[in-house]
Amino acid sequence: MNQKSNPLSYGSKLTTGGEDQLLEKLVHAINRANEIFISVSFIQKSGIRLLFEALSDALQRNASIKLVSSDYMCITDPTALRDLQLLQQSGAQVKMFVCKGRQSFHMKSYIFVRNEDDTEYNGCAFVGSNNISEAALTSAIEWCLRYDQNTKEPEFKNILNQFDAVFNHSQTVELTDHWISNYIERRSEVKPALQQVGAIDEPKAVPNNAQLEALTALQGSRDKGFKRGLVVLATGMGKTWLSAFDVQQLGAKTVLFVAHREEILTQAARTFTQLMPEQTTGFYNGKQKQQESDFLFASVQTIGQQSHLEQFSAEHFDYIIVDEFHHATANTYRQLLNHFKPKFLLGLTATPERTDQADIIQLCDNNRVFERTLINGIEDKILVPFHYYGINDETVDYQALPWRNGRFDPNEATNAFATNKRATHITEHWHKHHQQRTLAFCISKRHADFMASWFNKEGIPSAAVYSGSTLHRNEALEQLNRGKLSVLFSVDLFNEGTDLPAIDTVLILRPTESKILFLQQLGRGLRQSPETDKTHLVVLDFIGNHKSYLNRAMALLGKNHPSATEINKLKKTPELTDGCFVNIAPELIDFWADLVRMGKTAIQAYQSLSEYLGRRPSASEFFYDGFKLTKMREQQGSWFELVANQEDDAKIQKITRNPVYRNFLLQGIETTSMAKSFKPILLEAFLELDGLRTPPTTEALAQRSREIFDRHPELLPDIRADLQNCSSTDSRWHKYWLSNPINFLSKKDQNHSQAWFTVEHGVFKANINIDAAHINVLERMMQELVELLLALYSDRISRKKEKDKPQVEAKQPESNVVQLPYFPNLKIACGHFKNGTADEAELMEIPTDYNRKDNSRLFLARASGNSMNGGKNPIQDGDLLLLERITSNNAGSISNLTMAIERQDEGGDNQYLLRVVKKNSDGSYRLVANNPEYGDLIANEGMATFARLVGVVG
């Protein structure tokens, strides 16, 4: 019977294995059937892996699946049973035939029905020797005879009836967690028998080199006291496997894995069950609420809601994993993270930049545990090298395409892309560089269909695959892997969460405004594929004359900010690591160079970052992106005024138009002075306690603040030494917290119109009138600014650590000179505070008169200004100053000494000033200039001494 009369089947009725694989015919039938009936003696994980995607897709289109296997000789793999449970949870009916005594169970049948209407159907049944294992479905010599039926004749009805008899047999039981647990125990006693029949499936997975390093780092992080951490692993390096290995390392019994897409959750569940089949797994989403499972895989859209969070105690999970942070709103995750208190929380992402990680790192208590980029993965032989060709998309004028909200209009872009001229251009370059299996990314279904049709006309076997396409995704991948297709043109199906190891060529035919998305598309082809002898990935990227494409070049170079230096590197075909290279058309590099020379305003920086992220940036992301916050405020007034100007967000616009709210956010939070981390920790605790609605007592505020410190062990040194180990309920801690941030945050700053917080009758609250209707949005805006404060402070700590390291090693003299590090950009102001950085250092020789036994803390910088031009030892503008860095070991007294003072401006940049420090009778300090024309300054909590003056180098 031919395929036209029975769309479920094709080819000869007898399948013999090897070149004539049963797998292809089963996948073909699964993708077209309304009803699926499978009965096999045993199932191995290698076999169910080959059928899982097709069966899962069938369930999604509401096909009926009934499957029965057996415990015959305990050959079936428990991991395969867990995969069957995942299908069961999606709607499949799965049962096990329990053999008694020496009873055998040898059924191997696959039955498919396609209903055409109420009276007619097509059917086919494969009956033979094939169980569900990779060998049986592919390479082994296995005979299987197909019976086709396209009407309701008695013989086919008899086949269905006989299946039902087995499926409903008294010895056939439903597959449950309890049954699997008992089966695992029974199976452990019959391993020798399994080995005799060759039923031991592939060995358990083990960590790769990068995962081993990450596991060590994760355990070390926990040993330091961290309860949360972020791991950055490039696409293809095994983030999900790492999380499963770490769950095993920690010995966690209850686990929550959170993601934004069902596909990611299903794949994660399969990973965990493969490693730990003895644990039960379940889903928590819009359809299922299996909250009693050991390992729960939950969609953030569901479990992130307060009503669902309340179904779990705070300590319900030992371990929580949050995957792909960059896809979620911070507020959704924050509700979840504020509710749960696991032994450890792991954030996972593949994004490589600090900009991308700004919100993520806040949620992980500023603890970046481990990071490996694509290049690291290639160097470790986990990923294959890539050959990247940036091809000028000369057939399209991107400047003429409508650009709205950070992306091109898809209809107009499709019209410009789906042309014979562009297709010819693409085909020429594909013929020049392609390998065996190509995955192409298109902007729309119409674009994908056009390209597939064009390539087929050119004699290149191709297909378009997308949601609702005639060819199912799983079948398209199988055909590509087998070589029946050379190119798959896809739309939004393979950006993430899909393992495509055989792909060796990636064709990027669409604009990809987000660097994250671009790296995910690149990563689709970087996985190793020993079966196909893949040596490298070819990437053909068609690049237009538009600013959004600049992100791609920076992504390849691992850079966040495009600069003239980085652009020039591209002209020399940079080699990133062995086997990798980047080749970009010269006219594109020239175009990018012109863009970089133009510079950016705050609005342009905001828009560029929005395009890169694919969404509105947060304040901390904007800070890490490098635009000066002080410059931003000069141009826009405040962060949220910039947001309100750029986003169609009526709620934020309404808040920023209210002068009380605006000043509260700007003065009370965004630009509050910080000597330590206390203020952002206090504000974080206030928000966690729902302080805008129900102002907390100072005791509750102090207690929650201490709990937040416990999540931030790197900030504990800010606390007075004798209180670093005290409990959150200790009265000494409450007293200390009252006298420090609560007191300071409740005072009116000299530059502000009022005190923005107050304490009344032991309750800490905002000192403004807030309309109840505005609380939700004001709370979110506050949270974003608190995260900015923590980012500013964390960056300050990092820069201080770098500064405290000898930037350039001081060398002892061989003759009459000594070499010390000189910082050309570190201007020590003699007048008013002046911005400076210690980002560059060089060695400078000075006379041996200044040599000391220990030169490790000495450095050189220039004076800038005339406030110290007076007294016995005047300091002139431009003098070379010899300074000694202050550390905890050499601090000593500072009174009456000339000191370099450090503070940060509102944008988080360091400023420096040289003054004589005088102590007042009340214990405070004033900063005195040697030049009487300059008045004294009163030291405040935002200032710190960082070096003492040794002398002026003559």
Phi, psi and omega in degrees: 000130185277170184295330182297319180279337177220095185294352181281342189223162175203167176076189182291157182287332180261126175252132189245357180090178181068244178292334180256080188278141174287331184307313183301318184287326178292315180298319178302314182289318180302319183289351183238356185268150171268331180228136184229129181232122182231133175222118181222155181294314179214163182226131175250154182296330178295330181278314181294333177299324182286335183256347191301311184297319180294318178293321179295317178298322179298318179295323180294333177264018173070027171288153178266132179233127171237128183223134176228133173232198185212172174259021183305118181056014181055036182283324182304134182280133179301327178297321177296324178295323177294322175298320178296325177296323178298320175293323178299319180290343177264002175124351179288151173258118185235130180225164178234131175275123183264112181285141179254130178060234180267014182299139179257159175218105189242018182294138173218090183219143180229116187239135184228140179229138175236109180282125177267321176200197184287343187243339184232153177205164170253148177212154171210148181228128175257118181233125181187226187247005189270114167276181180266088171216159182300316181297315183296327183273347184232280195272336185289154175281103183225128177264136178215127182255134182261136174246119181262143177212130179238009171223169183277066179273156187302322186296317180290323176299325178295321177300314179295319180296320180293323175298314179301324180298319177288317183298327182256015181296151181296338179268000179264123185239157179290142178286120181226166176301317182296318179296317181296319180300315178295322180295317179301319180295316179295320185294328181297342182267356184238025181303317180302320179296321179297321180294325181296323181268008177067034186260004176285119183280186184305150183293162179294150180292149176233154182295145171279179186301316181294320179294323177298316177297318181295320179297319177296317180295320180296316179294321177297323178296318178294323179298331178281351179108358179289141177247356176220153178196154179250133172241130178250112177233129182298155178309129177096355183264000170093053178296313183294317176300319178302315181298322179293318177299322181287326173302317179295319180297318181283339183075029181291137180261331179236128187227139172243123176247121186245133175211175185258351182229142181298323181299318179295320180296317180296316179295322178296317179300319179295323177296313182295319181290330177294323181276324184225070184294345181285345180270146179276148180234151178202171182242151175228100182212199182295336183256328187234145179223068184267064191286350179272359181293151176297311180247117184249129182249111193238141172280135182295332180297331181266300188290340179288349178283142185302321181296329178277323177301325182293349177282352183236143172286161182298328183260017186300322184252137174286326189217134177236134177242129177243114186262148174053059181306325189293352179269350189249152172287141182301325183295320179299313180290325182297321177300317180293315183289329176290331183282313188270149177229073181283170174295327177205145176236129182245124173262135181240137175204158175252359184285134191266351190255155176297326178301313182294328188270359188304308178290321183299313185295329175296316181293339179256028175057036177056032182245092176274103189282318190201146181211131174221129182268177175304318181296319176301318180297323178291317179296327179276004180064021175276325177244160177271155175294164177233149172248111186256126177244112174271105188258132180294118179278068192289347182276353182235134174264098184291335179296336182271351181277137178300134183237111184229134176051042174080014178205160179283148175296119186297325180292314179294321179295318179300317178301323182281331185273325185274066180232153179298322182297314180292319180299322177297316179300316181294314182299319180301314181288326178296315178301327184286326190238346192294163173247231188266317188232118186246132171248123183246140180254123182244165186273336184205167178298318180297321178295316180296316179298318180299314183292320179297318179297317180298312181296320178297320177297331178277003179084017180254111182302117187216164177206153174260136180223130181196177179299117180092003180289156180300319178272123180289153183301312183297323179289324178297318180294320178298316181293324177293316180297323182277354179087005177287336174239146175259330184221134169248123176262113189243160176226108172056033176248336188237025182288327183204161172071011181238131180265115182231066187298331184283345180298126179237358177221131176243130183244111182259107186248011184228153173295140177229088187297327182273128176295328178300311181297320179300315180293326177295319178294318176300319184291344179300333184250009186269353182289148176294148178215079180301328183297330182252007179057036179292130180256332181198167176254135172260129178242119177251107186247119181267112193249133182258174181275069181214148185300331185297334183285346179298331179301326184294316180298318180293326178297318180294325180276355181071029182247152179266321186248125175290133178223164180300323180297314181292321178298320180296330179299327183293337181290341184258016183050071186298138173264117185278319174197174184305127176091349181255144169206160181236125180232111184240139181305132184304323182294331176289318179297319178298319179298316179295320179301320177296321179298316183295322181295334183290335181072180185222146165269176177300319180295317179295321178296319179296313182295319180296317180293322177299318179295320181295315182280337184080018181192178177292131177285155172273170180297319181291325176295320178296320178297311181292338178289344169107353179283135184295126180293325178296320178293321178299317181290326176299323184274326190238346179100306180200170181300310186285342170291322174297315179299314182298327179287335187255341185245146176273069184236098185298326182293313178294320179299320180294320179294314184289337177283342178278114186298328179292311178298316182301311182292326177299313181290318184286306186277320184284336184230300191302319184246018178298144181283147182222120169265328179227189183273004191299315185296310178296327177295317179298315181293324176298316178296319179301317180289320178298330180271010179060045189296334179290327179273315183230089182306131184276159171289159179295331177295312180296322181294317179295318181297312180295323178300318179296321178296324177292321177301323180297335176276351183234068182301336180291343180263352182303327178300342176294334182279146177306137190306318185286353180248002185294335182249008181281158183283165182290340181261002180293132181298330179295322179295318179299317180297316180297316182291327175296316186282344181257260189292324181298317180295311184292322182286342179267001180263153175280124175286146184298337180265358184251160183282340182195171170281132187268348174225158182211159175244122179231120179054043177077011181243133181263127182211164175291139186264045176217160175275126183240125175292132182305329181290344183260355188298315184302310183289322179296323178298315179295321179293319176300315182300319180297321180286326176296320177296325175297316179300317178294323177295317178299316182290318178297321178295323178298318179297315181299317180292326178293320177298319178294321181292324182288340174284142174298112182293322175225128185296126177287138183247141177287149184288145172262341179225252185247019180227160172233142180259128179230155178292134179240131182251101185294334183263004181262086182275121179267106189290136171243082185163268175236161181309138182227139179293145177199161179222154176252037186279344178228143179217151175215160179275137177231137179271133174228162183300154181293351176304332184262005181288141176236168177298321178236108181264004191296336182259359183273144175206171184237143175205161182269147171280150181221103181122181189235012184291340180258014180273080181180175179075196184289327183235074184295145178247122183268156174302126179094354179300148176272119184260136172261121185233155177242121179297140178267129175235176180296339182272344185228022185296297179061196179282146179245352183299135176067012177256152175276118188236149169270123183257140181240142170210174177243143176280183183296338180269003178088007179271146182286142173232151185226151182209141177253122179210163171274131182267122178242139180263130178276165182297333181273007178094348178280174182236148172235153184251118190250135177268148176286336178272116185297348178287346181255126181285165178288154173243140176271126179293142177230180186293345180274000182251151178212143175280134180235347177200151174250146181283126175269320179170176175261129181278116183278000000 
